[in-house]
């Protein structure tokens, strides 16, 4: 369902994407697959942000972030921090966005992902 949600979002079918990601999150958290649940939650939050329904997006990304940290998944931690920066920027919180992009740089460096680290650094620099 998570891949279906990504496909629907790419096709501009946001309501379908939100439904698919919601279902994927519910299915993944039922058996206790926290990592898969975090991925579905991140994708759901991204779809909600694109749809302009950002009420809980920051909270959802923060929840996913904690799970990625728990698993020591530094690449997904970087992605989550990047998503938090984007959500804060969309909410007109540039100071928070800047801080999250800098944290993403650190996480991506820990994941040995220099291209993503450079991209996050560039986005942080654009806010100063």
Backbone torsions as a table, in degrees:
resi	resn	phi	psi	omega
1	UNK	NA	-32.5	-179.4
2	UNK	-63.3	-43.4	177.9
3	UNK	-65.5	-37.0	176.6
4	UNK	-60.9	-43.2	178.7
5	UNK	-60.8	-41.5	178.1
6	UNK	-64.1	-41.1	179.4
7	UNK	-65.3	-44.7	179.4
8	UNK	-63.9	-40.3	178.6
9	UNK	-63.5	-42.2	178.8
10	UNK	-63.1	-29.5	179.6
11	UNK	-86.5	1.4	178.7
12	UNK	82.4	10.2	180.0
13	UNK	-95.8	75.5	-170.5
14	UNK	-66.9	-40.0	179.9
15	UNK	-62.1	-42.4	177.2
16	UNK	-64.6	-39.4	178.7
17	UNK	-63.8	-44.0	179.5
18	UNK	-61.6	-44.3	177.9
19	UNK	-61.1	-45.2	-178.3
20	UNK	-64.5	-43.3	179.7
21	UNK	-68.2	-36.8	176.8
22	UNK	-61.9	-46.9	179.1
23	UNK	-62.5	-44.1	179.7
24	UNK	-60.0	-42.4	179.1
25	UNK	-64.0	-44.7	-179.7
26	UNK	-63.1	-42.8	180.0
27	UNK	-65.3	-43.3	-176.6
28	UNK	-68.9	-37.0	-177.2
29	UNK	-79.7	-20.7	180.0
30	UNK	-60.3	-50.0	179.8
31	UNK	-83.6	2.2	178.4
32	UNK	87.5	22.3	177.4
33	UNK	-85.1	81.4	-172.1
34	UNK	-63.1	-37.0	-179.0
35	UNK	-66.7	-45.7	178.0
36	UNK	-65.4	-37.1	177.3
37	UNK	-63.5	-39.2	178.4
38	UNK	-64.9	-40.6	178.5
39	UNK	-63.3	-44.2	179.0
40	UNK	-64.7	-39.4	179.4
41	UNK	-64.2	-41.9	177.4
42	UNK	-61.6	-45.2	-179.8
43	UNK	-66.5	-37.9	176.2
44	UNK	-62.4	-45.6	179.7
45	UNK	-60.9	-41.7	178.4
46	UNK	-63.3	-41.9	179.0
47	UNK	-65.0	-41.1	178.1
48	UNK	-63.1	-40.2	179.3
49	UNK	-63.4	-44.8	178.7
50	UNK	-62.7	-35.3	-179.5
51	UNK	-78.9	-2.1	179.5
52	UNK	78.7	17.6	-179.4
53	UNK	-111.7	72.4	-166.9
54	UNK	-96.4	13.5	-174.4
55	UNK	-54.0	-46.2	-173.7
56	UNK	-110.7	9.4	-173.7
57	UNK	-60.5	-46.4	-178.1
58	UNK	-62.6	-44.5	178.7
59	UNK	-61.8	-41.3	-179.2
60	UNK	-65.5	-44.7	178.5
61	UNK	-65.2	-36.8	178.3
62	UNK	-64.7	-38.6	177.8
63	UNK	-64.8	-45.3	178.4
64	UNK	-62.6	-40.9	179.6
65	UNK	-56.0	-45.7	-178.9
66	UNK	-61.6	-37.5	179.2
67	UNK	-68.2	-44.4	178.6
68	UNK	-60.6	-40.8	177.8
69	UNK	-63.5	-41.8	179.4
70	UNK	-57.3	-37.4	-179.5
71	UNK	-87.0	-5.1	-178.2
72	UNK	68.6	26.8	180.0
73	UNK	-89.6	90.1	-172.6
74	UNK	-71.1	-30.7	178.7
75	UNK	-66.6	-48.5	179.1
76	UNK	-68.9	-29.4	173.4
77	UNK	-61.0	-44.9	176.7
78	UNK	-60.5	-42.7	178.2
79	UNK	-61.6	-42.5	-179.9
80	UNK	-65.0	-42.3	177.4
81	UNK	-63.7	-39.4	176.1
82	UNK	-62.2	-44.6	178.4
83	UNK	-62.8	-38.6	176.5
84	UNK	-63.7	-39.6	177.3
85	UNK	-61.4	-45.1	179.5
86	UNK	-62.5	-43.6	180.0
87	UNK	-63.7	-40.9	178.2
88	UNK	-68.4	-37.3	177.4
89	UNK	-64.6	-41.1	178.3
90	UNK	-63.7	-30.1	179.0
91	UNK	-87.4	9.4	179.7
92	UNK	64.1	41.3	175.8
93	UNK	-117.7	73.3	-174.0
94	UNK	-64.3	-32.3	-179.8
95	UNK	-65.3	-45.1	178.5
96	UNK	-65.7	-41.5	178.9
97	UNK	-58.6	-46.4	179.6
98	UNK	-58.6	-46.1	-179.1
99	UNK	-62.8	-42.1	-179.9
100	UNK	-67.9	-36.7	176.9
101	UNK	-64.3	-38.8	177.3
102	UNK	-66.1	-38.0	175.9
103	UNK	-65.9	-34.4	177.5
104	UNK	-64.2	-38.7	177.5
105	UNK	-56.4	-47.6	-179.7
106	UNK	-61.8	-45.7	-179.2
107	UNK	-63.4	-43.8	179.0
108	UNK	-64.6	-37.3	176.0
109	UNK	-62.7	-40.4	177.1
110	UNK	-64.6	-29.1	180.0
111	UNK	-87.3	2.4	-176.5
112	UNK	57.2	49.0	179.7
113	UNK	-123.3	74.5	-172.9
114	UNK	-64.7	-32.5	179.7
115	UNK	-65.1	-44.8	179.1
116	UNK	-67.0	-37.4	177.6
117	UNK	-62.1	-43.5	179.9
118	UNK	-64.3	-39.9	179.0
119	UNK	-63.6	-43.8	179.1
120	UNK	-66.0	-38.8	177.3
121	UNK	-62.5	-42.2	178.9
122	UNK	-61.8	-41.6	179.4
123	UNK	-67.6	-38.6	177.0
124	UNK	-63.8	-44.1	-180.0
125	UNK	-62.0	-32.0	-178.4
126	UNK	-68.9	-14.6	-179.9
127	UNK	-96.0	-2.5	-178.2
128	UNK	-102.5	NA	NA
